[in-house]
Amino acid sequence: MSQEIWINLPVKDVERSTAFFNEIGFHAVSVGKERAKLAIGQTTILLFPDEAFEKFTGSKTADTSESAEVIFSIGAASREEIDALIQKVEFAGGSIFGKPSETGGWMYGAGFADLDGHRWNLLYMDESKMPKS
């Protein structure tokens, strides 16, 4: 059995979501209004219209204005990478729910929501400053 994981994510408008993710620097390829493939590192996220997602799952999609169904965490190579991505997200129409900040003297992160309200966490960890137990 293949050990790849593909995450299926419902979106209101596949073409608009594809443009958003490309604008913030991710690699997304649209197949018309039917679906798109979003590649982030070794992870593949497939974007499907809400109706198709509901057909696959047999249930309604989560109302992201009322609750969060998942948070995607992405590692960053530097604090500057996080700051730059957050600026791109704001410019592309996403919303920031966690401004860039440091935690514990060794972690730096931020959080944003995409056009459909799905939440994303960005994290840089300076392991040289990580507390030793």
Stockholm file with secondary structure:
# STOCKHOLM 1.0

chainA/1-133         MSQEIWINLPVKDVERSTAFFNEIGFHAVSVGKERAKLAIGQTTILLFPDEAFEKFTGSKTADTSESAEVIFSIGAASREEIDALIQKVEFAGGSIFGKPSETGGWMYGAGFADLDGHRWNLLYMDESKMPKS
#=GR chainA/1-133 SS CCCCCEEEEEESCHHHHHHHHHHTTCEEEEETTTEEEEEETTEEEEEEEHHHHHHHHTSCCCCTTTCCSCEEEEECSCHHHHHHHHHHHHHHTCEEEEEEEEETTTEEEEEEECTTCCEEEEEEECGGGSCCC
#=GC SS_cons         CCCCCEEEEEESCHHHHHHHHHHTTCEEEEETTTEEEEEETTEEEEEEEHHHHHHHHTSCCCCTTTCCSCEEEEECSCHHHHHHHHHHHHHHTCEEEEEEEEETTTEEEEEEECTTCCEEEEEEECGGGSCCC
//
